[in-house]
Amino acid sequence: MFDIVDQGNGVYIIKMRLSEVHTLDVPELKEKLQQAILNKGIKKMVIDLSNVKMITSSGIGIFLNINQSLKSNLRLAAPNTEVQKVLELTKVTSVIKVFDTIDAALKSL
């Protein structure tokens, strides 16, 4: 589902392994992300979307929920053109900062 990379100081990169984030995956994905935040003491998170080819509105809802949990310390990185378009159309980009690269997202934290 995803890999977790510890960057130190409560900062983590979540590398999505799913190529599609859709309604069926949402409950499990949300639960696993929330567990990781609690178990690892995650304070800031970058979600690497480079493997994600498609995302639904319920998938986006997870990101909004996680962003709220992390007090706006969530960044999305490396979305493809289609995913970026969905993020812009749903106005997610006005709430969560999206970056072309993981490095840029990390620097913004």
LOSE-91686 format. One line per 3 residues: number of its first residue (from 0); their letters; for each residue x, y, z of N, C-alpha, C, O. Coordinates in steps of 0.001 Angstrom, whole numbers, plus 524288, in hexadecimal, padded with zeros to 5 digits. Layout:
NUM = a = X,Y,Z,X,Y,Z,X,Y,Z,X,Y,Z | ...
//
This chain:
0 = mfd = 8033A,7FB53,80000,80000,80000,80000,80367,804EE,80000,802BD,8085A,7FCB0 | 8071B,80545,803CC,80AE8,80991,803D4,80FAA,80808,8070E,80F6F,80484,80A55 | 813FB,80AC0,8060D,818CD,80A14,8090E,819A6,80F16,80C2A,81836,81357,80A70
3 = ivd = 81BFE,80E88,810C1,81D05,8130E,8141F,822E6,813CF,81493,825C4,81024,815CA | 824AE,8189B,81397,82A38,819E0,8140C,82ADA,81E34,8181C,828C2,8227D,81781 | 82DC0,81D04,81C3E,82EB2,820BD,8207F,832FC,8248F,81EE2,83751,822F6,81D8B
6 = qgn = 831BE,829A0,81F05,83588,82DAD,81DA7,837EE,8302D,8228D,83B4E,83395,8222E | 83623,82E6D,8271F,83806,830B0,82C0A,83496,83537,82DBC,831D0,83781,82A8B | 834C3,83682,832C0,831CC,83AE0,83500,82BEB,83A97,83409,82961,83E9E,8335C
9 = gvy = 829BE,835DA,833F7,82411,8354F,8333F,82237,83627,82DAF,81D84,83687,82CBF | 825DE,83678,829EF,82486,83740,82470,824EB,831FC,82193,828DF,82F45,821E8 | 820C0,830A5,81EC9,8209D,82BA1,81C09,81ECD,82C52,8166D,81BA7,82FBE,81535
12 = iik = 820E3,828F8,81309,81F08,828B3,80DA3,81BBF,823BC,80D30,81D6D,81F84,80EC3 | 81720,8244A,80B0C,813B9,81FD7,809FA,813DA,81EFF,80419,811E5,82239,8011F | 81628,81AAA,80270,8167E,81976,7FCCF,811F0,815DC,7FB71,811DA,8114B,7FCF1
15 = mrl = 80E35,817F9,7F899,809A0,814EE,7F719,80B3D,810AB,7F333,80DF5,811B8,7EF5F | 80985,80BDC,7F43D,80A74,80789,7F0A1,805B0,8068C,7ED3B,80616,803EE,7E938 | 80135,80898,7EEC4,7FC6B,807E6,7EBBA,7FCAA,80B35,7E6C2,7FE5F,80FB4,7E6E6
18 = sev = 7FAF5,808F9,7E264,7FAC8,80C2C,7DDA4,7F598,80F16,7DD4F,7F51C,812FE,7DA8C | 7F1B5,80D18,7E032,7EC9F,80FB6,7E05B,7EAE2,81035,7E60C,7EAF2,80C65,7E8FA | 7E958,814E6,7E78E,7E734,815BB,7ECCB,7E15F,816A9,7EBFD,7DFAF,81AF5,7EAA6
21 = htl = 7DE58,81283,7ECD9,7D8B7,81300,7EBF3,7D5A2,81132,7F0AD,7D7D7,80F76,7F495 | 7D094,811A1,7F042,7CCF3,810DB,7F49E,7CDD9,80BC8,7F7A2,7CD85,80BC2,7FC6E | 7CEF4,80790,7F4F2,7CFA5,80289,7F796,7D467,80276,7FB2D,7D466,7FFBA,7FF22
24 = dvp = 7D870,8056D,7F9D5,7DD41,8058A,7FCF1,7DCFF,80950,80188,7E01D,808EE,8052C | 7D957,80CE9,80160,7D94A,8113D,80518,7D938,80F9C,80AD9,7DC7E,81178,80DD7 | 7D59D,80C37,80C85,7D588,80AF6,81220,7DAB3,808AF,8141C,7DCA4,80A47,81835
27 = elk = 7DCE9,804F8,81135,7E1D0,80282,812D9,7E65C,8065F,812A7,7E98E,8068D,8163D | 7E6A4,8096C,80E84,7EAD7,80D3D,80DF9,7EA9C,8114A,8125C,7EE96,81290,814BE | 7E5F6,81345,81361,7E548,81731,81780,7E6ED,814F5,81CD0,7E9B7,8177F,81FCC
30 = ekl = 7E52D,8103B,81DED,7E67E,80DC4,822EA,7EC65,80CF8,82379,7EE9E,80E0F,82799 | 7EEE8,80B14,81F56,7F48C,80A16,81F8E,7F7A8,80F24,82021,7FB87,80F4E,822FA | 7F5F8,81343,81D6E,7F8AA,81849,81DEC,7F801,81A82,8236B,7FBBE,81C7A,825B7
33 = qqa = 7F348,81A31,82580,7F24B,81C29,82ACF,7F57E,8190E,82ED3,7F7AE,81B4D,83278 | 7F5BD,813E0,82E1F,7F8E0,8109C,831A8,7FE9F,8122A,8316A,80136,8128A,83573 | 8009A,81311,82CBB,80612,81496,82C19,80725,819C5,82EE0,80B30,81A5F,83169
36 = iln = 8038D,81D7F,82E67,8042D,82293,830F5,8048F,821D7,836D6,807F2,82421,8395E | 8011D,81EA9,83901,80120,81DBF,83EAC,805D5,81A8E,8406D,80887,81C08,84420 | 806D5,81630,83DC9,80B03,812A4,83F71,8107A,814E5,83ED7,813EF,813C7,841FE
39 = kgi = 81141,81807,83AD7,8167A,81A13,839C4,8173B,81FAE,83BA5,81B88,821CE,83B52 | 81317,8220A,83D94,81385,8276F,83F5A,81481,82B3A,83ADD,81786,82EEF,83B5C | 811EB,82A3D,83682,812A5,82D8F,831DE,81065,832FA,832E4,80BDE,8338D,83468
42 = kkm = 813AA,836F0,83208,81206,83C64,832A9,81147,83F0A,82D5A,80DF0,8426F,82CB5 | 8147E,83D63,82993,81452,83FAC,82455,814D3,83B45,82067,817C5,8378E,82136 | 811E6,83BB8,81C19,811BF,83771,81856,811B8,83975,812C1,80F15,83D44,81177
45 = vid = 814C4,836C1,80F73,814A0,837A2,809D2,81294,83296,80768,814C1,82E64,8084C | 80E6F,832FE,80463,80C73,82E5E,801A8,80E53,82E9B,7FC00,80CFE,8322B,7F910 | 81175,82AB2,7FA94,813A0,82A3D,7F551,80F82,827A5,7F1D9,80E38,82310,7F286
48 = lsn = 80D7E,82AAB,7EE22,80951,828CD,7EAA8,80B58,826FE,7E557,80841,82626,7E1C0 | 8107B,82662,7E4CA,812B5,82531,7DFA3,810AD,8201A,7DD44,8108C,81F9D,7D87C | 80F19,81C52,7E072,80CFE,81762,7DE61,80720,81786,7DD68,80501,81405,7DAE3
51 = vkm = 8047B,81B8C,7DF63,7FEC8,81BD8,7DF05,7FD2F,81DF8,7D9A9,7FEB7,82241,7D81B | 7FA11,81ADA,7D6EA,7F856,81C63,7D1AB,7F2D9,81EB9,7D1BF,7F164,821AC,7CE3D | 7EFC1,81D5D,7D5D9,7EA5A,81F29,7D61E,7E8BE,81F8F,7DBD4,7EA4A,81C63,7DF18
54 = its = 7E595,82390,7DCF2,7E3AD,82446,7E24C,7DE00,8260E,7E216,7DC81,82921,7DEB5 | 7DAD9,82416,7E5BE,7D555,825AC,7E5F2,7D49C,829AA,7EA4D,7D830,82AB9,7ED55 | 7CFF0,82BD7,7EA8A,7CED4,82FCB,7EE87,7CF48,82D85,7F407,7D0E4,83046,7F7A0
57 = sgi = 7CDE7,82894,7F4BD,7CE67,82646,7F9F2,7D42B,82596,7FB69,7D594,825F8,7FFFE | 7D778,82494,7F788,7DD1C,8244D,7F87D,7DF2F,8299E,7FA25,7E275,82A03,7FDA5 | 7DD45,82DA5,7F79F,7DEC9,832FC,7F8FD,7DD07,8344B,7FE86,7DFBD,8370B,80164
60 = gif = 7D87B,8324B,7FFFB,7D679,83327,80546,7DA43,8314F,80973,7DAB2,833BE,80D94 | 7DD02,82D0A,8086C,7E0EE,82B19,80C21,7E520,82F3B,80CF5,7E69B,8305D,81164 | 7E707,83177,808B1,7EB2E,8355D,8091A,7E966,83A1A,80C40,7EC5E,83C35,80F65
63 = lni = 7E490,83BC2,80B66,7E282,84037,80E59,7E221,83EE1,81423,7E34F,8421E,8177E | 7E079,83A18,81547,7E009,83849,81AAA,7E569,83801,81D52,7E610,839BF,821C1 | 7E929,835D4,81A97,7EE81,8355B,81CAE,7F0DB,83ACD,81D7C,7F377,83BC9,82167
66 = nqs = 7EFEB,83E49,819C5,7F1ED,843A1,81A3B,7EFE1,8463B,81F2C,7F2BB,848FD,821E2 | 7EAEF,84552,8204A,7E892,8477E,8250A,7EB1B,84513,829E5,7EC56,847DC,82D9E | 7EBE2,83FE8,829DE,7EE62,83D32,82E42,7F3D8,83F50,82F53,7F582,83FBB,833D1
69 = lks = 7F697,840A3,82B21,7FC00,8427E,82B97,7FC5A,84879,82BE7,8008D,84AB6,82B34 | 7F7FC,84AFE,82CF2,7F7CD,850B5,82D6C,7FA50,85368,828B2,7FDA9,856CF,82946 | 7F8A3,851D2,82410,7FA6D,853FA,81F08,80033,852FF,81DEE,802A8,85601,81B19
72 = nlr = 80261,84ED9,8201F,807D2,84D6C,81F08,8082B,848C8,81B4D,80BB7,84590,81BB9 | 80474,84875,817A5,80496,84482,8138C,805FC,8472D,80E70,8040A,84B69,80D40 | 8095C,844AC,80B71,80AB5,84678,80639,809E8,841F2,80278,80AE9,83D71,803D4
75 = laa = 8081F,8431C,7FDCF,807A1,83F37,7F9B0,80BEF,84040,7F5B9,80D06,844C0,7F46B | 80E63,83C15,7F3CC,812D6,83CC7,7F04E,8126E,83943,7EB81,81068,834E8,7EBC0 | 81462,83B3F,7E733,81524,8386B,7E24A,8103A,83602,7DFE8,8106A,83194,7DE0A
78 = pnt = 80BC9,838DD,7DFEF,80730,836A3,7DD53,807E2,836D8,7D763,80A6A,83A64,7D55A | 8059F,83306,7D4A0,805C7,83356,7CEEB,801CE,8376D,7CD22,7FEFF,839A9,7D056 | 80197,83862,7C817,7FE37,83C80,7C5FF,7F879,83B9D,7C74E,7F5BC,83F49,7C8C5
81 = evq = 7F6A1,836C5,7C6CA,7F122,83591,7C7E1,7EFC6,8367A,7CD9D,7EBCF,838E9,7CED3 | 7F315,83484,7D124,7F223,83522,7D6C0,7F265,83AEA,7D833,7EF32,83CC9,7DB44 | 7F627,83DB8,7D609,7F6A3,84359,7D70D,7F1A8,8462A,7D569,7EFC6,849A2,7D829
84 = kvl = 7EF89,844A7,7D0E8,7EABC,8470E,7CEED,7E634,8462E,7D2C0,7E33D,849CA,7D3E2 | 7E5B0,84165,7D4B7,7E18D,84021,7D87B,7E248,84350,7DD7E,7DE7E,8455A,7DFA4 | 7E71C,843BD,7DF56,7E837,846C0,7E415,7E6B7,84C80,7E35A,7E4AE,84EFA,7E6F0
87 = elt = 7E7BB,84E93,7DEB3,7E666,8540A,7DD9E,7E07A,854C5,7DD08,7DE44,85878,7DF2A | 7DDF1,85145,7DA28,7D846,851B1,7D954,7D536,8513F,7DE67,7D126,853BF,7DF06 | 7D722,84E15,7E204,7D46C,84D5F,7E707,7D62D,8515B,7EB19,7D48D,85121,7EF9E
90 = kvt = 7D978,854F6,7E978,7DB5E,85937,7ECDA,7DEB9,8574F,7F175,7DF7E,85A30,7F53C | 7E0B2,85286,7F129,7E422,8507A,7F53A,7E910,853D5,7F597,7EB3A,85495,7F9D2 | 7EACA,855D3,7F127,7EF96,858EE,7F107,7EF1C,85E0B,7F418,7F30B,86088,7F54F
93 = svi = 7EA49,85F99,7F555,7E9AA,86453,7F888,7EA2F,86310,7FE5A,7EABF,86698,80191 | 7EA00,85E08,7FFB0,7EA4E,85C5C,8052A,7EF7E,8599B,80654,7F1DE,85A72,80A6C | 7F133,85653,802AA,7F607,85352,80354,7F9E6,854FC,7FF24,7F88C,85547,7FA8A
96 = kvf = 7FEAB,85612,800B8,802AD,857A1,7FCFA,80488,852E1,7F9E8,8058F,84EB9,7FC19 | 804F0,8539D,7F4C1,80692,84F72,7F137,80B9A,85125,7EE87,80C0B,85595,7ECB9 | 80F6B,84D93,7EE46,81483,84ECB,7EC0C,815EF,84AEC,7E7C1,8142B,84673,7E7C4
99 = dti = 8192F,84CBA,7E40D,81AE2,84966,7DFBB,81E9A,8451D,7E197,81EBF,840DE,7DF57 | 8219D,8463E,7E5B7,8257A,8426C,7E78F,824F6,84186,7ED69,822D3,844C1,7F042 | 826F0,83D21,7EF1A,826F3,83BE5,7F4BA,82A89,83FAE,7F79A,8293D,84182,7FBDC
102 = daa = 82F04,840DA,7F54D,832AF,84482,7F7CE,8303B,849D3,7F8D1,830DA,84C11,7FD06 | 82D73,84BCE,7F4F0,82ADA,850ED,7F58E,826C7,850A9,7F9E8,82645,8544F,7FCFF | 823E2,84C58,7FA23,81FE4,84BAE,7FE34,82273,84B6C,80392,82088,84DCB,8074A
105 = lks = 826C6,8488F,803FF,8298E,8482D,80902,82B96,84D80,80ACD,82B34,84EDF,80F65 | 82DBE,85076,8071D,82FE0,855A2,80877,82BAC,85952,80A67,82CC2,85CD6,80D7F | 826D9,8588C,80897,8229C,85C11,80A2A,820D5,85B1F,80FCE,81E28,85E60,81220
108 = l = 8225A,856A3,811F3,820D5,8556E,81753,824AD,857E6,81B0D,8241E,8575C,81FCC
//
